[in-house]
Amino acid sequence: MAHFLIVNANLTGMKTLSCIMDLGHEITYIESSSFVGYVTTTETDEIKKRIQRIYYLEDTDDFSKLIKVAVNVNNIQKIDGVICVAENSMESASVVAEYFDLPFPSSVAVTNSRNKEKTRNLLDLNGIRNARYAHIHSRDELEQVVATIGYPLVIKPGASRNSFGTAIVKNADQLIIAWEEIQKEVEAAPLKMQEQYRRGFIIEEYLSGKMVSVEVLHDGEKATVLMVSGRQRSISNELIEYRIDMPANITTVELSACKDYTLSVIEALQLAHGIFHIELILTKAGPILVEVNPRLMGSYMPYLYNNLTGNNIFAWLADVHSGKRIDLKNLAVTGKVASAVRFDVVRDTEYIPESFRKAVLKRFAPVYCELPEGEQVCPVFAGQTIGRMQIIVDGHSQLQNMLNEFYNYVSTDLNLELLQ
């Protein structure tokens, strides 16, 4: 078994820690004391109790201090691999991995991926289909570049994550309002994240079409596409994704185009030694990149993948970062469709949690769920998440029909309008 050094964690990161330990590996965990990327719960407390060693470092973005801690760790027990799934800490982790010459995306590749200007520029240099874009730092620059991009357009920090600080601007009346709202959002972020967000902002042309994500494993020699997933966005706000479907409901031609395009992006950015999450829009011209994440897919997606395929993506993650040979012969194409659905309330109302729970379990057979309990009437508010589930069904049509019936029922009988 291997000894891994893990730098910081988000929700996916904490669950990854648990799964890596379940495989029998040992972990030393370094966590920032100035920015924690997950919400502390009973589950996260129990996970941390199992970790062999935990170090707290105020600034994990300080490479020299981080390497010093890592050297001390290595003196206690040899580090066999570095793992990171927290987007904001990938740069730090890559520097540590390079110091010990361990399998991990290079610091150059991580910078290419996290800096959206570099990403777009490399696509242009390699002749890869791309969105029109500009990189700016100020409001004055914003007004100067708009004419070259055109409306509608998208504004976002050059190192953003999870759609943070992102706005779709449809016309000139919305431009300055959107810019000022993004600045307020950045100012309210933790100081360490502000430093990353203020590196600059990307202005991009708005891309119209289906959104998909492509999960790619690179073992150091070749890249393999593991899954192309459909990302269902809200009708009222397309920056909000409430559902992930595996595989995506696209044609075989679109699937092939997504795979080929993604592999060309991976090569252009020099990404290797990891499992990567790439988001695309299927435009009329073909797939075009939204963003590259040089880490494992986030939130509950790894569990959805495992539940559908019967594989263990966490085991592959451990293998790729310890240099162990990976057998990807059985990618388990099941013919089924898996969906992770988040139930978000659209407007303020009241409901009985147990009635909602029963409505879900009557119509679906979740392989995973987080559902409310309680017989008393409770207030709920617009934007509030009241549950999650993962289901596996025979096809996309069946999935959509089941969800449509459910949304109609809870709207009519339970007075709950859910995001869709």
C-alpha positions in Angstrom: 0.0 0.0 0.0 1.1 3.6 -0.6 1.6 6.7 1.6 -0.1 9.7 0.0 0.4 13.4 0.8 -2.9 15.2 0.2 -3.1 19.0 0.1 -6.4 20.6 1.2 -9.8 19.3 0.5 -13.3 20.3 -0.6 -16.4 18.1 -0.3 -15.1 15.7 -2.9 -11.7 15.9 -1.3 -12.9 14.7 2.1 -14.8 11.8 0.5 -11.7 11.0 -1.5 -9.7 10.9 1.7 -12.1 8.3 3.1 -12.1 6.2 0.0 -8.3 6.2 -0.3 -8.0 5.0 3.3 -10.7 2.4 2.7 -8.4 0.9 0.0 -5.7 0.5 2.7 -3.5 3.4 1.9 -2.0 5.8 4.4 -2.5 9.5 4.3 -0.7 12.6 5.5 -3.1 15.6 5.1 -2.0 19.2 5.0 -4.9 21.7 5.5 -4.9 25.5 5.2 -5.8 27.1 8.5 -6.9 30.3 6.7 -9.2 28.7 4.1 -11.2 25.5 4.5 -13.0 24.3 1.4 -15.6 22.1 3.0 -18.3 22.4 5.6 -17.5 20.7 8.9 -19.9 17.9 9.7 -20.0 14.7 11.7 -18.9 12.9 8.6 -15.9 15.1 8.0 -14.9 14.9 11.7 -15.0 11.1 11.5 -12.9 11.1 8.3 -10.3 13.3 9.9 -10.1 11.0 13.0 -8.9 8.2 10.6 -6.1 10.2 9.0 -2.6 9.1 10.1 -1.1 12.6 10.3 -2.7 16.1 9.9 -0.7 19.3 9.5 -2.2 22.8 9.6 -0.4 25.5 7.6 -1.8 29.0 7.4 -0.8 29.6 3.8 -0.7 26.5 1.7 -0.1 28.7 -1.4 3.4 29.5 0.0 5.3 26.9 -1.9 8.5 27.1 0.2 6.7 26.6 3.4 4.6 23.8 2.0 7.6 22.0 0.6 9.3 22.3 4.0 6.4 20.6 5.7 6.4 17.9 3.0 10.1 17.3 3.5 9.5 16.7 7.2 6.7 14.3 6.3 8.9 12.4 3.9 11.6 12.1 6.6 9.0 10.4 8.9 7.6 8.2 6.1 8.5 8.2 2.4 5.8 9.9 0.3 4.7 7.6 -2.6 2.3 10.0 -4.2 0.6 13.4 -4.0 -3.1 13.8 -4.5 -5.2 16.9 -4.7 -8.8 17.4 -5.8 -9.3 20.9 -4.4 -9.2 23.2 -7.4 -7.6 26.1 -5.6 -4.7 24.0 -4.3 -3.7 22.2 -7.5 -0.9 24.7 -8.1 0.6 24.1 -4.6 0.2 20.3 -4.9 1.9 20.3 -8.4 5.0 22.1 -7.0 5.3 19.6 -4.1 5.0 16.6 -6.5 7.7 18.1 -8.8 10.0 18.5 -5.8 9.8 14.8 -5.1 9.5 13.8 -8.8 6.2 12.1 -8.2 3.4 11.4 -10.8 1.2 14.5 -11.0 0.2 17.1 -13.6 3.2 19.4 -14.0 3.1 22.9 -12.6 3.2 24.2 -16.2 0.2 22.1 -17.1 -1.8 23.1 -14.0 -1.1 26.8 -14.7 -2.1 26.3 -18.3 -5.4 24.8 -17.1 -6.2 27.1 -14.2 -5.3 30.3 -16.0 -8.1 30.7 -18.5 -6.2 33.2 -20.6 -3.3 30.7 -21.0 -5.9 27.9 -21.8 -7.6 29.9 -24.6 -4.3 31.1 -26.0 -2.9 27.6 -26.2 -6.1 26.5 -28.0 -5.5 29.2 -30.6 -1.8 28.4 -31.0 -2.7 24.7 -31.6 -5.5 25.5 -34.1 -8.2 24.1 -31.7 -11.8 25.4 -32.0 -12.1 28.2 -29.5 -14.3 30.9 -28.1 -13.5 34.6 -28.8 -12.0 36.0 -25.6 -10.1 38.8 -23.9 -8.2 39.1 -20.6 -8.7 42.2 -18.5 -8.1 43.7 -15.1 -10.3 46.8 -14.9 -13.6 48.3 -15.8 -12.0 50.5 -18.4 -10.5 47.6 -20.2 -13.9 45.8 -20.0 -15.6 48.5 -22.0 -12.8 48.6 -24.5 -12.9 44.8 -25.4 -16.7 44.4 -25.6 -16.8 45.4 -29.2 -14.4 42.6 -30.2 -16.4 39.9 -28.3 -20.0 41.1 -28.9 -23.2 40.3 -27.0 -24.1 38.0 -25.4 -20.9 37.5 -23.5 -19.6 35.9 -20.3 -17.5 37.5 -17.6 -15.6 35.4 -15.0 -12.4 35.4 -13.0 -9.4 33.9 -14.9 -9.0 31.4 -12.1 -12.6 30.9 -11.1 -14.1 27.6 -9.9 -17.7 26.3 -9.7 -19.0 29.3 -11.7 -17.9 31.6 -8.9 -18.1 35.3 -10.0 -19.5 34.4 -13.4 -22.2 36.4 -15.2 -23.9 36.1 -18.6 -24.3 39.6 -20.0 -26.9 39.9 -22.8 -26.7 43.7 -23.6 -24.9 46.9 -22.8 -27.4 47.8 -20.0 -26.3 44.7 -18.0 -22.6 45.1 -18.5 -21.5 47.4 -15.7 -24.1 46.0 -13.3 -22.7 42.5 -13.8 -19.1 43.7 -13.5 -19.8 45.5 -10.2 -21.7 42.4 -8.8 -18.7 40.2 -9.6 -16.4 42.6 -7.8 -18.6 42.5 -4.7 -18.7 38.7 -4.9 -14.9 38.6 -5.1 -14.5 41.1 -2.2 -16.7 38.8 0.0 -14.6 35.7 -0.7 -11.9 34.5 1.8 -8.7 36.5 1.4 -6.7 33.6 0.0 -9.3 33.0 -2.7 -9.4 36.7 -3.5 -5.7 36.6 -4.4 -6.4 34.0 -7.1 -9.6 35.6 -8.4 -7.9 39.0 -8.8 -5.3 37.7 -11.2 -7.6 39.1 -13.9 -10.9 38.4 -15.6 -11.8 36.7 -18.8 -14.4 38.1 -21.2 -15.7 35.3 -23.6 -18.3 35.0 -26.2 -21.4 33.2 -25.0 -21.6 29.7 -26.3 -25.0 28.2 -27.1 -25.8 24.5 -27.0 -25.8 21.4 -24.7 -23.3 21.3 -21.9 -21.3 18.2 -21.3 -18.3 17.2 -19.2 -15.6 14.8 -20.2 -13.7 12.7 -17.7 -10.2 11.7 -18.8 -7.6 9.6 -17.2 -3.9 10.0 -18.2 -1.6 7.4 -16.9 1.6 9.2 -18.0 1.7 7.5 -21.4 -1.8 7.9 -22.9 -5.1 9.6 -22.2 -8.4 7.6 -22.0 -11.9 9.1 -21.9 -13.8 7.5 -19.1 -17.2 9.2 -19.5 -19.0 12.0 -21.3 -21.7 13.3 -19.0 -24.7 15.5 -19.6 -25.0 18.6 -17.4 -28.6 19.8 -17.1 -28.9 23.5 -16.4 -31.8 25.5 -15.0 -34.2 27.0 -17.5 -34.3 30.2 -15.4 -30.5 30.5 -14.7 -28.2 28.4 -16.9 -25.3 29.0 -14.5 -27.0 26.7 -12.1 -26.6 23.0 -12.8 -29.1 20.8 -10.9 -28.6 17.4 -12.6 -25.8 15.2 -14.0 -26.6 12.4 -16.4 -24.1 9.6 -17.3 -23.7 9.1 -20.2 -24.8 12.3 -21.9 -27.9 12.1 -24.1 -26.0 12.9 -27.4 -25.5 11.2 -30.7 -22.6 8.9 -31.5 -21.2 11.5 -33.9 -21.3 14.1 -31.1 -19.8 11.6 -28.6 -16.9 11.0 -31.0 -16.4 14.7 -31.6 -16.3 15.4 -27.8 -13.7 12.7 -27.2 -11.5 13.8 -30.1 -11.7 17.5 -29.1 -11.0 16.8 -25.4 -7.9 14.8 -26.2 -6.6 17.6 -28.4 -7.1 20.0 -25.5 -5.4 17.7 -23.0 -2.4 17.5 -25.4 -2.2 21.2 -26.0 -2.2 22.0 -22.3 0.4 19.2 -21.6 -1.8 17.5 -19.0 -0.6 14.1 -17.8 -0.6 11.9 -14.7 -4.1 12.5 -13.4 -7.8 12.3 -13.8 -9.2 15.5 -15.4 -12.6 17.1 -15.7 -13.2 19.1 -18.9 -16.4 21.0 -19.7 -17.7 21.7 -23.2 -20.6 23.3 -25.0 -21.9 21.4 -28.1 -22.3 24.3 -30.5 -23.5 24.2 -34.1 -19.8 24.3 -35.1 -18.9 21.4 -32.8 -17.7 21.1 -29.2 -16.0 24.2 -27.7 -14.2 24.4 -24.4 -15.8 26.0 -21.4 -13.0 25.2 -18.9 -10.4 22.6 -17.9 -10.2 21.3 -14.4 -6.9 19.5 -13.8 -8.4 17.3 -11.1 -11.0 14.7 -10.5 -14.7 15.6 -11.2 -16.3 17.2 -8.2 -19.2 16.9 -5.8 -21.1 13.6 -6.0 -20.0 12.8 -9.6 -17.3 10.2 -8.7 -19.9 8.2 -6.8 -22.4 8.4 -9.7 -19.7 7.1 -12.0 -18.9 4.2 -9.6 -22.5 3.4 -9.1 -23.2 3.2 -12.8 -20.0 1.4 -14.0 -19.1 -0.8 -11.0 -15.5 0.6 -11.3 -13.7 2.4 -8.5 -12.4 5.7 -9.8 -10.7 6.5 -6.4 -8.6 3.3 -6.8 -7.6 4.6 -10.2 -6.7 8.0 -8.7 -4.5 6.3 -6.2 -2.8 4.2 -8.8 -2.1 7.0 -11.3 -0.6 9.2 -8.5 1.6 6.4 -7.2 2.8 5.3 -10.7 1.1 2.0 -10.5 0.0 0.3 -13.7 -3.8 0.8 -14.4 -6.0 -1.7 -16.1 -8.7 0.1 -18.0 -9.9 -2.8 -20.1 -13.3 -3.0 -18.3 -14.9 0.5 -18.6 -18.2 -1.2 -18.0 -20.6 0.2 -20.6 -23.8 -0.9 -19.0 -26.4 0.4 -21.4 -28.1 2.1 -18.4 -28.3 5.8 -17.5 -27.4 7.2 -14.1 -28.5 10.6 -12.9 -27.6 12.7 -9.9 -30.4 15.1 -9.2 -30.4 18.0 -6.7 -33.7 19.3 -5.5 -33.6 23.1 -5.2 -36.7 25.1 -4.3 -37.6 27.9 -6.7 -39.6 30.2 -4.4 -40.4 30.7 -0.7 -43.1 28.4 0.6 -43.9 25.8 3.2 -43.8 22.0 3.0 -43.8 18.8 5.1 -40.4 17.1 4.7 -41.8 13.6 5.2 -44.3 14.0 2.4 -41.6 15.1 0.1 -39.4 12.1 1.1 -42.3 9.7 0.5 -43.0 11.2 -2.9 -39.4 10.6 -3.9 -39.2 7.0 -2.6 -42.5 6.1 -4.2 -41.4 7.0 -7.7 -37.7 6.2 -7.6 -35.3 3.6 -6.3 -32.3 5.7 -5.4 -28.9 4.1 -5.2 -28.0 7.1 -3.0 -30.1 9.8 -1.5 -30.1 12.6 1.0 -33.8 13.3 1.8 -35.5 15.4 4.6 -37.4 14.0 7.5 -40.0 15.4 9.8 -43.8 15.5 10.0 -44.1 19.2 10.8 -44.7 22.0 8.3 -41.4 23.8 7.6 -40.6 27.0 5.7 -38.3 26.7 2.7 -36.7 29.5 0.8 -35.8 30.2 -2.8 -32.5 28.5 -3.7 -32.6 26.1 -0.8 -31.6 22.5 -1.5 -33.9 20.1 0.2 -32.5 16.8 -1.0 -30.4 14.8 -3.5 -30.6 11.4 -5.1 -28.9 9.2 -7.6 -30.9 6.8 -9.7 -30.1 4.3 -12.5 -32.7 3.7 -15.2 -32.9 2.0 -18.6 -32.7 5.1 -20.8 -32.8 8.9 -21.1 -36.5 9.0 -22.2 -37.5 7.0 -19.1 -35.4 9.2 -16.9 -37.0 12.4 -18.2 -40.6 11.1 -18.1 -40.1 10.0 -14.5 -38.7 13.4 -13.5 -41.4 15.3 -15.3 -44.1 13.4 -13.5 -42.4 13.9 -10.2 -42.0 17.7 -10.7 -45.6 18.0 -11.7 -46.8 16.1 -8.7 -44.8 18.1 -6.1 -45.8 21.3 -7.7 -49.5 20.5 -7.7 -49.9 18.4 -4.5 -47.1 19.6 -2.3 -46.9 23.2 -3.4 -43.2 22.9 -4.2 -41.8 24.3 -7.4 -38.4 22.7 -7.9 -35.5 23.9 -10.1 -35.6 22.2 -13.6 
